[in-house]
Amino acid sequence: MRFRSFAIAFVSTLALAAAPGSGNIPVTSYVADANANAVAYYVQSDGLAGPISGVIGEYDNGYQGVTSILNANTYNHEPPGDWQLDLLSSTVRTMRLTLSSTNAIPVGQPGYTVAPTPPFQGTDYVVSKFEEKCTAISLDVGTMNQVGQTITCPAIFRFNLGSTGYRVYMTGSWGGFAPESTQVQIQCNSLGANGYCKDWFVDPIPVVNADGTTSPGTAIGRLTTITKRSDVNDGGFYMTFHVHITRP
């Protein structure tokens, strides 16, 4: 199954039309490898320590070919910005991704569209880029200003294997790329001296229990192969991850 080519052109047009803000804002991204019960996430770090603080899973902007920013080139003339962890130009850092029968969405379950056909089985180190698209729906992590505040946004995990590129869309209804997928939740943890958030979590949308409490969620993503004409649908996968973002 293929997406129509105009959908990709739609995203490109929006990006070009977006007005730059006051410049990219450097942030540090920490990609966790497992949850509190030691269950491995489907998106993990590469297991390496960052050069500044020496923390496993730490990605520092401007080091080791890493770009970790709130992007100034936003949608809808929003201020900075959309979080990006871009390792596509790095020769040192990667992330790990699991695509296997353990997280492939089976037929008959929400999120299933076609039989999953991943480019590898198991967990692999991939040259990758993880980003959210909050400003595309007129939200913005850079101007969150309450501790505990949450927003729900589209997100895309991009990775390359050799000369072939792939995307995992977690975009929900945005863009028409993968309406069966689910978006991500971004939570503000603390504020800076300017009154805006300086510390965030990025996670799948949590599950609300019958008693009103919440439990960690699992995102639904659509894996696609990137081609010149359109993206090819490679099926749905459950996605778990936890990213901690801090602004110096």
C-alpha positions in Angstrom: 0.0 0.0 0.0 1.4 3.5 -0.9 0.7 6.9 0.3 -0.2 9.5 -2.3 2.8 11.6 -3.3 1.0 14.8 -2.5 1.0 14.0 1.2 4.8 14.2 1.3 4.7 17.4 -0.7 2.2 18.8 1.8 4.6 18.4 4.6 7.5 19.9 2.6 5.3 22.9 1.7 4.3 23.5 5.3 7.9 23.3 6.5 9.1 25.8 3.9 6.3 28.2 4.7 7.1 28.2 8.4 8.6 31.4 9.7 11.9 31.1 11.5 11.9 32.0 15.2 14.8 33.5 17.2 17.1 30.5 16.3 17.4 26.9 17.3 17.5 26.2 21.0 20.2 23.6 22.0 18.9 20.9 24.4 20.3 17.7 25.8 18.3 14.5 25.0 18.5 11.4 27.2 17.1 8.2 25.6 16.2 5.6 28.1 16.8 1.9 27.5 14.3 0.2 29.9 11.4 1.1 32.1 11.2 0.9 35.9 10.6 -2.8 35.7 13.7 -3.4 33.5 11.6 -4.1 30.5 13.5 -2.9 27.4 11.9 -0.1 25.3 11.4 -0.7 21.6 13.4 2.6 21.0 16.6 2.7 23.0 19.8 4.6 23.1 23.0 3.2 21.6 24.3 2.5 25.1 27.1 5.1 24.8 27.7 7.8 27.3 27.4 11.5 26.4 30.6 13.6 26.3 29.5 16.3 28.7 27.8 14.5 31.7 28.9 11.0 31.0 25.4 9.6 31.2 24.4 6.5 29.2 21.9 7.5 26.5 22.9 11.2 26.7 23.0 13.1 23.3 24.6 16.5 23.5 24.0 19.1 20.7 27.0 19.9 18.7 29.1 16.9 19.9 29.7 13.6 18.1 27.7 14.8 15.0 24.6 15.1 17.2 21.9 17.7 16.6 19.6 18.0 19.7 17.5 21.1 19.5 14.1 22.8 19.7 13.9 23.7 16.0 13.4 27.4 15.1 11.9 26.5 11.6 8.5 25.7 12.9 5.0 25.3 11.4 2.2 27.9 11.7 4.6 30.7 12.7 5.0 29.2 16.1 8.0 30.1 18.3 10.8 27.5 18.8 10.1 24.9 18.7 9.8 21.3 17.8 12.2 18.9 19.5 14.6 17.0 17.2 17.3 14.5 18.0 19.0 14.1 14.6 21.8 11.5 14.3 21.7 11.2 10.5 25.0 13.0 10.1 26.7 11.3 13.0 29.4 8.7 12.4 29.5 7.9 16.2 26.0 7.9 17.6 22.9 5.8 16.7 19.8 4.6 18.4 18.5 1.0 18.7 15.2 0.0 17.3 13.2 -3.2 17.7 11.1 -4.5 14.9 10.1 -8.1 15.4 7.2 -10.4 16.0 7.1 -9.2 19.6 5.9 -5.7 18.6 4.4 -6.3 15.2 0.7 -5.5 15.3 -1.3 -8.6 14.5 -4.3 -8.8 12.2 -7.5 -7.8 13.8 -5.9 -5.5 16.4 -6.2 -1.7 16.4 -3.4 -0.3 14.2 -3.3 -3.2 11.8 -3.4 -2.2 8.1 -1.2 -4.7 6.3 1.0 -7.6 7.3 4.2 -6.1 8.9 7.3 -6.5 6.7 10.2 -4.9 8.6 13.6 -4.6 7.0 15.2 -6.5 9.8 14.1 -8.8 12.7 15.0 -8.1 16.3 16.9 -5.1 17.6 19.4 -3.2 15.5 21.5 0.0 15.7 20.1 2.5 13.2 21.2 5.9 11.9 18.2 7.8 13.0 16.2 10.9 13.8 13.4 11.3 16.3 11.3 14.4 16.3 7.9 15.7 17.3 5.7 18.0 15.2 3.8 19.9 17.8 3.8 23.2 15.9 2.0 21.6 13.0 -1.1 21.5 15.2 -0.4 24.9 16.8 1.3 23.6 20.0 4.8 24.3 21.1 7.0 22.7 23.8 9.2 25.8 24.0 6.3 27.9 25.5 4.9 25.3 27.9 4.8 27.2 31.3 3.3 24.9 33.9 4.9 22.1 35.8 2.9 18.9 35.0 1.4 20.4 31.8 1.1 17.9 29.0 0.5 18.2 25.3 -0.2 15.5 22.6 1.7 15.8 19.3 2.5 14.0 16.1 6.0 12.4 16.0 8.1 10.6 13.5 11.1 8.2 13.9 13.3 8.2 10.8 16.1 5.8 10.2 18.4 4.7 7.3 19.7 1.3 6.4 22.3 1.7 3.7 20.8 3.9 1.0 17.2 3.2 2.0 15.2 5.4 4.4 12.3 4.4 6.6 9.9 6.3 8.8 7.8 5.2 11.8 4.8 7.5 11.8 3.2 8.2 15.2 1.1 11.0 13.8 -2.5 10.1 14.4 -5.0 12.1 12.3 -2.3 14.7 11.4 -1.2 14.8 7.7 -3.2 11.7 6.6 0.0 9.5 6.7 -1.0 7.0 9.3 -4.5 7.7 10.8 -4.4 4.4 12.7 -1.3 5.5 14.6 -1.2 7.3 17.9 0.7 10.5 18.8 3.1 11.1 21.7 2.7 12.9 25.0 5.1 15.7 26.1 5.2 16.6 29.8 6.8 19.7 31.4 8.7 18.8 34.6 10.2 22.1 35.7 10.4 25.8 34.7 13.4 28.0 34.0 14.0 31.6 35.3 12.1 32.9 32.2 8.9 31.1 33.3 9.0 28.6 30.5 9.6 24.9 30.7 13.2 23.7 30.7 12.7 20.0 31.3 10.4 17.6 29.4 9.5 13.9 29.1 8.4 12.4 25.7 6.4 9.2 26.0 3.6 7.2 24.4 0.2 8.6 25.6 -0.5 7.0 29.0 -3.4 4.7 29.7 -6.1 6.1 32.0 -7.3 3.4 34.3 -10.9 3.0 35.6 -9.9 4.4 39.0 -8.5 7.6 37.4 -4.8 6.6 37.7 -2.6 6.3 34.7 -0.2 3.6 33.5 2.6 3.8 30.9 1.2 3.6 27.4 2.3 2.0 24.1 2.2 3.9 20.9 1.0 2.6 17.6 3.4 3.4 14.7 3.2 2.8 11.0 6.5 1.7 9.4 7.1 2.9 5.9 9.8 2.7 3.3 10.7 6.0 1.8 10.7 6.1 -2.0 10.9 8.9 -4.6 7.2 8.7 -5.4 5.6 7.9 -2.0 6.0 6.0 1.2 5.3 2.3 1.1 3.3 0.9 4.1 5.3 -1.9 5.8 2.8 -2.4 8.6 2.1 -1.4 12.2 4.3 -1.8 15.2 3.9 -1.1 18.9 6.4 1.5 20.1 7.6 2.1 23.6 10.2 4.8 24.5 11.1 7.4 27.1 13.1 10.5 26.3 14.1 13.1 28.8 15.0 16.6 27.4 16.7 19.3 29.3 17.4 22.9 28.3 20.7 24.3 29.7 
